[in-house]
């Protein structure tokens, strides 16, 4: 193996040669694993190994209970749960303001394909995709769904938070405190924020449209629809049990390690609650103020 010194690596990274060599190396890696699986499966389709039960994609938005559900799925002996696999790309796309959606889509699909090959070839393989990933990458939902279908993703979980207003508030609290989750033993403290009402209605409508489009795209697929309010909020084991039933695997119970970061009502949390109330009054989203 050739080992380069730090300064040599820095020079290579500033040239097209580095990126070309890296693509070639990764391509060789992928070819090796594809060939290995084809031989092992005696010429059958290597997208899904013969003894793997299936591949799962879970779509969600941030602050919708995905972490506590993922904690449970990761512990199940029949599931290899890979989590949010696009985090590294999302940071790169955001920092470099990469706007080439076609290139970003190809990059994300290659990453998923490689990870699917590297994991154990039994049980289920699962990963998560957030609406934020697609938005930052300028990737259309329809293109992404089509490509992962072609990769052999055959089970889909939609986890949505019906009260998107509370989701937005939760994200602002996280940004202010830097605290994404709380362990069961940690103390919950009230954090108050002001909510910008300028594009609030547009944002709520976009959230509604995203999930409507997703459900339409997956209407002929094997889909499990979960909501934060019904399946996660009061008892995450409810949502976890539904996933086990959906995959037709044994329900194995594990302890819940996290709790809500914000159990308070919106009127307690939002400093400009009356302004928000006025903005949503008479709209289809008014109910979110009091739910």
C-alpha positions as CSV (number, residue, x, y, z in Angstrom):
1,X,0.0,0.0,0.0
2,X,1.3,3.5,-0.9
3,X,1.3,5.9,2.1
4,X,1.4,9.6,1.4
5,X,2.6,12.2,3.9
6,X,0.3,14.9,5.0
7,X,1.6,17.7,2.7
8,X,1.5,15.3,-0.3
9,X,-2.2,14.5,0.5
10,X,-2.9,18.2,0.7
11,X,-1.4,18.8,-2.8
12,X,-3.3,15.9,-4.3
13,X,-6.6,17.1,-2.8
14,X,-6.2,20.4,-4.6
15,X,-5.9,18.7,-8.0
16,X,-8.4,16.8,-10.2
17,X,-6.0,13.8,-10.0
18,X,-7.0,13.1,-6.4
19,X,-10.7,13.1,-7.1
20,X,-10.2,10.9,-10.2
21,X,-8.1,8.4,-8.3
22,X,-10.6,8.3,-5.5
23,X,-13.5,7.6,-7.9
24,X,-11.5,4.8,-9.6
25,X,-10.6,3.3,-6.2
26,X,-14.2,3.4,-5.0
27,X,-15.4,2.0,-8.3
28,X,-13.0,-1.0,-8.0
29,X,-14.2,-1.6,-4.4
30,X,-17.8,-1.6,-5.6
31,X,-17.0,-4.0,-8.5
32,X,-15.2,-6.4,-6.1
33,X,-18.3,-6.6,-3.8
34,X,-20.7,-6.9,-6.7
35,X,-18.6,-9.7,-8.2
36,X,-18.4,-11.5,-4.9
37,X,-22.1,-11.4,-4.4
38,X,-22.9,-12.5,-7.9
39,X,-20.6,-15.5,-7.5
40,X,-22.0,-16.3,-4.1
41,X,-25.5,-16.1,-5.3
42,X,-24.8,-18.2,-8.5
43,X,-25.6,-15.5,-10.9
44,X,-28.8,-14.2,-9.3
45,X,-29.5,-10.6,-8.9
46,X,-27.0,-9.2,-6.4
47,X,-29.0,-6.1,-5.5
48,X,-30.6,-8.1,-2.8
49,X,-28.5,-11.0,-1.4
50,X,-30.3,-14.3,-1.6
51,X,-30.6,-14.7,2.2
52,X,-31.5,-11.1,3.0
53,X,-35.2,-10.6,3.8
54,X,-35.5,-7.1,2.4
55,X,-34.3,-3.5,2.4
56,X,-36.0,-0.7,4.1
57,X,-36.1,3.1,3.6
58,X,-37.6,5.3,6.3
59,X,-38.6,8.8,5.2
60,X,-39.0,11.4,7.8
61,X,-38.4,15.1,8.7
62,X,-36.2,16.1,11.5
63,X,-37.6,16.3,15.0
64,X,-40.3,13.7,14.3
65,X,-39.3,10.9,16.7
66,X,-37.0,9.1,14.3
67,X,-34.1,8.9,16.8
68,X,-35.9,7.0,19.5
69,X,-37.4,4.6,16.9
70,X,-34.0,4.1,15.3
71,X,-32.5,3.3,18.8
72,X,-34.9,0.4,19.0
73,X,-34.5,-0.8,15.4
74,X,-30.7,-0.9,15.8
75,X,-31.0,-3.3,18.7
76,X,-33.2,-5.8,16.9
77,X,-31.2,-8.9,15.9
78,X,-32.9,-9.2,12.5
79,X,-32.3,-5.6,11.4
80,X,-29.1,-3.9,10.4
81,X,-30.2,-0.3,10.9
82,X,-27.8,2.2,9.2
83,X,-29.5,5.4,10.2
84,X,-29.1,8.7,8.3
85,X,-26.5,7.7,5.8
86,X,-26.5,11.0,3.9
87,X,-25.3,13.2,6.8
88,X,-21.7,13.6,5.4
89,X,-23.0,14.5,1.9
90,X,-25.5,16.9,3.4
91,X,-22.8,18.8,5.2
92,X,-20.7,19.0,2.0
93,X,-23.6,20.1,-0.1
94,X,-24.5,22.8,2.4
95,X,-20.9,24.1,2.9
96,X,-20.1,24.1,-0.8
97,X,-23.6,25.2,-1.9
98,X,-23.6,22.3,-4.4
99,X,-26.6,22.8,-6.6
100,X,-26.2,20.1,-9.2
101,X,-29.1,17.9,-8.2
102,X,-28.3,15.2,-10.8
103,X,-24.8,14.8,-9.6
104,X,-25.9,14.8,-5.9
105,X,-28.5,12.1,-6.6
106,X,-25.9,9.9,-8.3
107,X,-23.6,10.4,-5.3
108,X,-26.2,9.6,-2.8
109,X,-27.3,6.5,-4.7
110,X,-23.7,5.2,-5.0
111,X,-23.3,5.6,-1.3
112,X,-26.4,3.7,-0.5
113,X,-25.5,0.9,-3.0
114,X,-22.1,0.4,-1.4
115,X,-23.4,0.4,2.1
116,X,-26.0,-2.2,1.1
117,X,-23.2,-4.5,-0.1
118,X,-21.0,-4.0,3.0
119,X,-23.6,-5.0,5.6
120,X,-24.4,-8.6,6.8
121,X,-26.3,-10.6,4.3
122,X,-29.1,-11.7,6.5
123,X,-32.3,-10.1,8.0
124,X,-33.1,-6.6,6.9
125,X,-31.0,-3.6,5.9
126,X,-32.5,-0.2,6.7
127,X,-31.6,3.4,6.4
128,X,-33.2,6.9,6.8
129,X,-33.7,9.8,4.4
130,X,-34.8,13.2,5.5
131,X,-36.6,15.9,3.5
132,X,-33.7,18.2,4.5
133,X,-31.2,15.8,2.7
134,X,-33.2,16.1,-0.5
135,X,-33.7,19.9,-0.2
136,X,-30.0,20.6,0.4
137,X,-29.0,18.3,-2.5
138,X,-31.6,19.8,-4.9
139,X,-32.8,16.2,-5.4
140,X,-36.5,15.7,-6.4
141,X,-38.5,13.3,-4.3
142,X,-39.7,11.4,-7.4
143,X,-36.2,10.9,-8.7
144,X,-34.9,9.6,-5.4
145,X,-37.8,7.2,-4.9
146,X,-37.4,5.8,-8.5
147,X,-33.7,5.2,-8.0
148,X,-33.9,3.4,-4.6
149,X,-36.7,1.3,-6.0
150,X,-34.3,0.2,-8.7
151,X,-31.7,-0.6,-6.1
152,X,-33.9,-3.1,-4.4
153,X,-35.5,-1.1,-1.6
154,X,-38.8,-3.0,-1.2
155,X,-40.1,-1.8,2.2
156,X,-40.9,1.8,3.0
157,X,-41.7,3.5,6.3
158,X,-43.1,7.0,6.3
159,X,-42.7,8.7,9.7
160,X,-44.4,12.1,9.8
161,X,-45.3,14.6,12.5
162,X,-48.8,15.8,11.8
163,X,-48.3,19.0,13.8
164,X,-45.5,20.6,11.8
165,X,-45.8,23.8,13.8
166,X,-44.5,21.9,16.9
167,X,-41.7,20.4,14.7
168,X,-40.6,23.9,13.7
169,X,-40.6,25.0,17.3
170,X,-38.6,21.9,18.3
171,X,-36.0,22.7,15.7
172,X,-35.6,26.2,16.9
173,X,-35.2,25.1,20.5
174,X,-32.6,22.6,19.4
175,X,-30.7,25.3,17.5
176,X,-30.8,27.6,20.6
177,X,-29.8,25.0,23.2
178,X,-27.6,22.8,21.0
179,X,-29.4,19.8,22.7
180,X,-30.9,17.4,20.2
181,X,-32.1,14.7,22.7
182,X,-32.4,14.0,26.4
183,X,-31.6,10.8,28.1
184,X,-34.2,9.4,30.4
185,X,-32.3,10.5,33.5
186,X,-31.8,14.1,32.4
187,X,-33.9,17.1,33.5
188,X,-36.2,18.9,31.1
189,X,-36.1,22.7,31.1
190,X,-38.4,25.2,29.5
191,X,-36.8,27.1,26.5
192,X,-38.7,29.9,24.9
193,X,-38.2,31.1,21.3
194,X,-39.7,33.6,18.9
195,X,-41.2,32.3,15.7
196,X,-40.8,34.2,12.4
197,X,-44.3,34.4,10.9
198,X,-43.3,35.8,7.5
199,X,-43.1,32.5,5.6
200,X,-44.8,30.3,8.2
201,X,-47.9,29.4,6.1
202,X,-45.7,28.6,3.1
203,X,-43.6,26.3,5.2
204,X,-46.5,24.5,6.6
205,X,-48.0,24.0,3.2
206,X,-44.7,22.6,1.8
207,X,-44.6,20.1,4.7
208,X,-48.1,19.0,3.8
209,X,-47.3,18.7,0.1
210,X,-44.1,16.8,0.7
211,X,-45.9,13.9,2.5
212,X,-48.8,14.0,0.1
213,X,-46.4,13.6,-2.8
214,X,-44.5,10.8,-1.0
215,X,-47.6,8.8,-0.2
216,X,-48.7,9.1,-3.9
217,X,-45.3,7.9,-5.2
218,X,-45.4,4.9,-2.9
219,X,-49.0,4.0,-3.2
220,X,-48.2,0.7,-5.0
221,X,-45.4,-0.3,-2.7
222,X,-45.2,-2.0,0.7
223,X,-45.6,1.0,3.0
224,X,-46.0,1.5,6.7
225,X,-47.3,5.0,7.7
226,X,-46.3,6.1,11.3
227,X,-47.1,9.4,12.9
228,X,-45.2,10.9,15.8
229,X,-48.5,11.7,17.6
230,X,-50.0,8.3,17.4
231,X,-47.0,5.9,17.4
232,X,-44.1,7.6,19.1
233,X,-45.0,10.5,21.4
234,X,-46.7,8.6,24.2
235,X,-44.9,5.2,23.8
236,X,-42.3,4.7,21.1
237,X,-42.7,0.9,21.6
238,X,-46.0,1.2,19.8
239,X,-44.3,2.4,16.6
240,X,-41.5,-0.1,17.0
241,X,-44.1,-2.9,17.4
242,X,-45.8,-1.8,14.2
243,X,-42.5,-2.0,12.4
244,X,-41.9,-5.5,13.6
245,X,-45.4,-6.5,12.5
246,X,-44.9,-4.8,9.1
247,X,-41.6,-6.8,8.5
248,X,-43.2,-10.0,9.9
249,X,-40.4,-10.4,12.5
250,X,-40.5,-11.2,16.2
251,X,-41.2,-8.3,18.5
252,X,-38.2,-8.0,20.9
253,X,-38.7,-5.3,23.5
254,X,-35.9,-3.0,24.6
255,X,-35.7,-0.2,27.1
256,X,-36.4,3.4,26.0
257,X,-33.3,5.5,26.5
258,X,-34.5,8.9,25.6
259,X,-37.4,11.3,26.4
260,X,-39.0,14.5,25.0
261,X,-36.9,17.6,25.0
262,X,-40.0,19.8,25.0
263,X,-43.1,18.6,26.7
264,X,-44.5,22.1,27.1
265,X,-47.5,23.7,25.2
266,X,-46.9,26.1,22.4
267,X,-48.3,29.0,24.3
268,X,-45.6,28.5,27.0
269,X,-42.8,28.2,24.5
270,X,-43.5,30.7,21.7
271,X,-42.8,34.3,22.9
272,X,-44.9,35.8,20.1
273,X,-47.7,33.3,20.4
274,X,-50.4,35.9,19.7
275,X,-48.7,36.9,16.5
276,X,-48.5,33.3,15.4
277,X,-52.1,32.8,16.4
278,X,-53.2,35.7,14.2
279,X,-51.2,34.4,11.2
280,X,-52.8,30.9,11.4
281,X,-56.3,32.0,12.3
282,X,-58.8,30.8,9.7
283,X,-56.3,28.6,7.9
284,X,-56.2,24.7,7.7
285,X,-53.3,24.8,10.1
286,X,-55.0,26.7,13.0
287,X,-55.6,23.5,14.9
288,X,-51.8,23.1,15.3
289,X,-51.8,25.9,17.9
290,X,-53.8,23.9,20.4
291,X,-53.1,20.3,19.7
